[in-house]
Amino acid sequence: MVVILLGPPGVGKGTQGAFLAEDLGWVRIATGDLLRSARREGTALGKKAEEYMDAGELVPDDLIVALVRETLEGLDTDTGVLLDGFPRTVPQAIALEEMLPEVDRAVDAVLLLEAPDDVLMKRISGRRSCPESGRIYNVYFDPPKVEGICDDSGRPLLHREDDRPETVERRLEVYSELTEPLVDHYDASSTPVLRIQGDGELDEVRAAIRRALATELGVEVGSR
Ligand code: AMP
Protein backbone atom coordinates (compact mmCIF):
# COMPACT_ATOMS: atom_id res chain seq x y z
CA MET A 1 0.00 0.00 0.00
CA VAL A 2 0.99 3.61 -0.49
CA VAL A 3 -0.48 6.44 1.57
CA ILE A 4 0.41 10.09 1.03
CA LEU A 5 0.56 12.36 4.05
CA LEU A 6 -0.34 15.87 2.96
CA GLY A 7 -0.58 19.07 4.96
CA PRO A 8 1.02 22.44 5.67
CA PRO A 9 4.36 22.83 7.44
CA GLY A 10 3.91 22.43 11.19
CA VAL A 11 0.69 20.43 11.05
CA GLY A 12 2.41 17.39 12.53
CA LYS A 13 3.13 15.29 9.43
CA GLY A 14 6.53 14.26 10.77
CA THR A 15 5.28 13.27 14.23
CA GLN A 16 2.11 11.54 13.07
CA GLY A 17 3.93 9.97 10.12
CA ALA A 18 6.51 8.44 12.47
CA PHE A 19 3.72 7.07 14.75
CA LEU A 20 1.84 5.64 11.83
CA ALA A 21 4.86 4.04 10.17
CA GLU A 22 5.70 2.44 13.52
CA ASP A 23 2.12 1.28 14.19
CA LEU A 24 1.79 -0.23 10.72
CA GLY A 25 5.34 -1.45 10.27
CA TRP A 26 5.56 0.61 7.09
CA VAL A 27 8.48 2.52 5.64
CA ARG A 28 8.14 6.29 5.89
CA ILE A 29 9.76 8.23 3.08
CA ALA A 30 10.12 11.79 4.35
CA THR A 31 11.71 13.89 1.63
CA GLY A 32 12.53 16.76 4.04
CA ASP A 33 14.46 14.33 6.29
CA LEU A 34 16.23 12.77 3.30
CA LEU A 35 17.29 16.22 2.09
CA ARG A 36 18.50 17.25 5.55
CA SER A 37 20.64 14.15 5.81
CA ALA A 38 21.98 14.73 2.27
CA ARG A 39 23.00 18.21 3.46
CA ARG A 40 24.69 16.88 6.58
CA GLU A 41 26.62 14.38 4.48
CA GLY A 42 27.53 17.11 1.98
CA THR A 43 26.34 15.12 -1.08
CA ALA A 44 25.77 16.76 -4.48
CA LEU A 45 22.00 16.65 -3.85
CA GLY A 46 22.45 18.20 -0.40
CA LYS A 47 24.49 21.06 -1.86
CA LYS A 48 21.93 21.72 -4.60
CA ALA A 49 19.03 21.67 -2.11
CA GLU A 50 20.60 23.94 0.52
CA GLU A 51 19.76 27.32 -0.90
CA TYR A 52 16.13 26.47 -1.66
CA MET A 53 15.51 24.95 1.74
CA ASP A 54 16.97 27.84 3.73
CA ALA A 55 14.84 30.30 1.77
CA GLY A 56 11.66 28.28 2.44
CA GLU A 57 11.33 27.45 -1.27
CA LEU A 58 10.74 24.05 -2.81
CA VAL A 59 13.65 22.09 -4.21
CA PRO A 60 13.20 21.57 -8.02
CA ASP A 61 10.81 18.76 -8.93
CA ASP A 62 13.34 16.73 -10.95
CA LEU A 63 15.74 16.40 -7.99
CA ILE A 64 12.98 15.28 -5.62
CA VAL A 65 11.39 12.90 -8.10
CA ALA A 66 14.77 11.20 -8.69
CA LEU A 67 15.31 10.91 -4.93
CA VAL A 68 11.91 9.30 -4.34
CA ARG A 69 12.28 6.96 -7.31
CA GLU A 70 15.65 5.75 -6.04
CA THR A 71 14.23 5.20 -2.54
CA LEU A 72 11.16 3.31 -3.80
CA GLU A 73 13.25 1.11 -6.07
CA GLY A 74 15.25 0.00 -3.05
CA LEU A 75 12.18 -1.33 -1.18
CA ASP A 76 10.42 -4.70 -1.21
CA THR A 77 7.09 -4.36 -3.02
CA ASP A 78 5.21 -5.89 -0.08
CA THR A 79 6.37 -3.14 2.31
CA GLY A 80 3.72 -0.47 2.90
CA VAL A 81 4.94 3.06 2.18
CA LEU A 82 4.00 6.30 3.81
CA LEU A 83 5.02 9.30 1.73
CA ASP A 84 5.62 12.29 4.00
CA GLY A 85 6.29 15.60 2.27
CA PHE A 86 6.02 14.20 -1.26
CA PRO A 87 4.37 14.99 -3.62
CA ARG A 88 4.30 18.71 -2.94
CA THR A 89 3.39 20.00 -6.39
CA VAL A 90 1.00 18.80 -9.10
CA PRO A 91 3.92 17.87 -11.45
CA GLN A 92 5.39 15.75 -8.62
CA ALA A 93 2.03 13.98 -8.19
CA ILE A 94 1.93 13.24 -11.92
CA ALA A 95 5.53 11.96 -11.84
CA LEU A 96 4.54 9.72 -8.90
CA GLU A 97 1.55 8.33 -10.80
CA GLU A 98 3.87 7.47 -13.68
CA MET A 99 6.54 5.96 -11.46
CA LEU A 100 4.42 3.75 -9.17
CA PRO A 101 3.29 1.14 -11.72
CA GLU A 102 6.97 0.63 -12.58
CA VAL A 103 7.58 -0.47 -8.98
CA ASP A 104 4.29 -2.42 -8.82
CA ARG A 105 2.45 0.02 -6.61
CA ALA A 106 -0.44 2.51 -6.61
CA VAL A 107 -1.60 5.26 -4.24
CA ASP A 108 -4.31 3.95 -1.88
CA ALA A 109 -5.21 7.17 -0.07
CA VAL A 110 -4.21 10.70 0.79
CA LEU A 111 -4.28 11.65 4.46
CA LEU A 112 -4.80 15.40 4.62
CA LEU A 113 -3.88 17.00 7.96
CA GLU A 114 -5.31 20.49 8.44
CA ALA A 115 -4.87 23.28 11.03
CA PRO A 116 -5.29 27.08 11.15
CA ASP A 117 -2.27 29.27 10.26
CA ASP A 118 -1.80 30.70 13.79
CA VAL A 119 -1.50 27.18 15.22
CA LEU A 120 0.98 26.27 12.49
CA MET A 121 3.17 29.31 13.23
CA LYS A 122 3.42 28.38 16.93
CA ARG A 123 4.02 24.74 16.19
CA ILE A 124 6.86 25.52 13.80
CA SER A 125 8.54 28.32 15.72
CA GLY A 126 8.50 26.16 18.90
CA ARG A 127 9.79 23.05 17.16
CA ARG A 128 13.19 21.62 18.17
CA SER A 129 14.63 18.28 17.14
CA CYS A 130 17.38 15.94 18.20
CA PRO A 131 19.89 15.15 15.44
CA GLU A 132 20.69 11.81 17.09
CA SER A 133 17.40 10.27 18.26
CA GLY A 134 15.28 12.08 15.67
CA ARG A 135 12.80 12.97 18.43
CA ILE A 136 10.80 16.15 17.86
CA TYR A 137 9.88 18.51 20.72
CA ASN A 138 7.94 21.75 20.99
CA VAL A 139 9.02 24.36 23.51
CA TYR A 140 5.35 25.37 24.04
CA PHE A 141 3.46 22.08 23.85
CA ASP A 142 5.95 19.25 24.41
CA PRO A 143 9.20 20.53 25.96
CA PRO A 144 12.13 18.28 26.94
CA LYS A 145 12.75 17.73 30.68
CA VAL A 146 15.91 19.86 30.52
CA GLU A 147 15.67 22.93 28.32
CA GLY A 148 17.44 22.45 24.98
CA ILE A 149 18.51 18.84 25.67
CA CYS A 150 17.04 15.62 24.26
CA ASP A 151 15.53 13.36 26.97
CA ASP A 152 16.62 10.25 25.06
CA SER A 153 20.11 11.02 23.77
CA GLY A 154 21.27 13.88 26.06
CA ARG A 155 22.35 15.80 22.94
CA PRO A 156 21.59 19.52 22.38
CA LEU A 157 18.41 20.10 20.37
CA LEU A 158 18.47 21.89 17.02
CA HIS A 159 16.26 24.69 15.76
CA ARG A 160 15.92 24.15 12.01
CA GLU A 161 17.17 27.09 9.96
CA ASP A 162 13.92 27.04 7.96
CA ASP A 163 11.80 27.04 11.14
CA ARG A 164 12.77 30.65 11.87
CA PRO A 165 9.82 33.07 11.63
CA GLU A 166 11.01 34.88 8.45
CA THR A 167 11.16 31.60 6.54
CA VAL A 168 8.02 30.07 8.02
CA GLU A 169 5.81 32.71 6.42
CA ARG A 170 7.28 31.93 3.00
CA ARG A 171 6.84 28.18 3.55
CA LEU A 172 3.15 28.71 4.34
CA GLU A 173 2.75 30.81 1.17
CA VAL A 174 4.51 28.15 -0.90
CA TYR A 175 2.16 25.57 0.60
CA SER A 176 -0.95 27.45 -0.43
CA GLU A 177 0.39 28.32 -3.91
CA LEU A 178 1.99 25.03 -4.93
CA THR A 179 0.90 22.23 -2.60
CA GLU A 180 -2.75 23.00 -1.81
CA PRO A 181 -3.74 22.54 -5.49
CA LEU A 182 -2.88 18.87 -4.92
CA VAL A 183 -6.03 18.55 -2.82
CA ASP A 184 -8.14 19.40 -5.89
CA HIS A 185 -5.98 17.10 -7.98
CA TYR A 186 -6.71 14.14 -5.67
CA ASP A 187 -10.35 15.13 -5.06
CA ALA A 188 -10.84 14.92 -8.82
CA SER A 189 -9.21 11.48 -8.96
CA SER A 190 -10.40 8.13 -7.65
CA THR A 191 -7.90 8.27 -4.75
CA PRO A 192 -9.76 8.82 -1.44
CA VAL A 193 -8.76 11.97 0.48
CA LEU A 194 -9.11 11.46 4.24
CA ARG A 195 -9.35 14.80 6.04
CA ILE A 196 -8.04 14.93 9.62
CA GLN A 197 -8.04 17.89 12.02
CA GLY A 198 -4.38 18.18 12.99
CA ASP A 199 -4.65 20.83 15.71
CA GLY A 200 -5.79 18.59 18.57
CA GLU A 201 -3.69 16.73 21.13
CA LEU A 202 -1.14 14.33 19.63
CA ASP A 203 -3.02 11.24 20.82
CA GLU A 204 -6.38 12.51 19.55
CA VAL A 205 -4.93 13.15 16.09
CA ARG A 206 -3.22 9.76 16.14
CA ALA A 207 -6.56 8.10 17.02
CA ALA A 208 -8.42 10.05 14.30
CA ILE A 209 -5.88 8.84 11.73
CA ARG A 210 -6.31 5.24 12.88
CA ARG A 211 -10.10 5.52 12.66
CA ALA A 212 -9.97 7.01 9.17
CA LEU A 213 -7.63 4.30 7.89
CA ALA A 214 -9.74 1.56 9.45
CA THR A 215 -13.03 2.95 8.11
CA GLU A 216 -11.89 3.99 4.66
CA LEU A 217 -9.22 1.44 3.82
CA GLY A 218 -9.93 -1.44 6.19
CA VAL A 219 -6.40 -1.06 7.60
CA GLU A 220 -6.36 -2.00 11.29
CA VAL A 221 -3.73 0.11 12.97
CA GLY A 222 -2.61 -1.34 16.27
CA SER A 223 0.33 -0.34 18.41
CA ARG A 224 3.15 -2.74 17.63
P1 AMP B 1 9.86 19.36 5.36
O1 AMP B 1 10.75 18.77 6.38
O2 AMP B 1 8.96 18.33 4.73
O3 AMP B 1 9.11 20.57 5.85
O4 AMP B 1 10.80 19.87 4.15
C1 AMP B 1 11.79 20.86 4.38
C2 AMP B 1 12.19 21.49 3.06
O5 AMP B 1 12.72 20.49 2.17
C3 AMP B 1 11.07 22.15 2.29
O6 AMP B 1 10.79 23.46 2.73
C4 AMP B 1 11.63 22.12 0.86
O7 AMP B 1 12.63 23.12 0.68
C5 AMP B 1 12.34 20.78 0.82
N1 AMP B 1 11.44 19.70 0.37
C6 AMP B 1 10.98 18.63 1.08
N2 AMP B 1 10.17 17.86 0.34
C7 AMP B 1 10.07 18.46 -0.87
C8 AMP B 1 9.37 18.18 -2.07
N3 AMP B 1 8.57 17.10 -2.18
N4 AMP B 1 9.52 19.03 -3.11
C9 AMP B 1 10.33 20.10 -3.05
N5 AMP B 1 11.00 20.44 -1.94
C10 AMP B 1 10.90 19.63 -0.86
Residues whose N, C-alpha, C, O or C-beta is under 5 A from the ligand:
A	BS01	AMP	T31 G32 D33 L35 Y52 M53 G56 E57 L58 V59 I64 G85 F86 P87 R88
